[in-house]
Amino acid sequence: MKVLLPWLAVLAVVLLLDALHLGVLATAVAVTWLVYCVWTWVRPRKSNRAG
């Protein structure tokens, strides 16, 4: 459940902003979260191998 907390928090923020008729801001939050997730998934991992 702990892994889902950031996803649920972002979902709650997006739904709240949409309910407040701030659709542009909700879209910006959702797209930013998506870019962050993709970035953390595809970025090259640092190699700690010696030699």
C-alpha positions, 0 to 999 in steps of 0.5 A: 500500500505504501508504494501506491501512496504517491499515485493516490496523492497525485490522483486526489490532487488532479481530481480536486483541481478538476472539481474546482474547475482548474482543468488546465492546472490538473492537466499540468500536474498529471503531465508533470507526474507522467514525465517524472515517472517516465524519467525515473523509468528510462534514465540510465542507472549509475554503475557502481562496478569497479573495473 
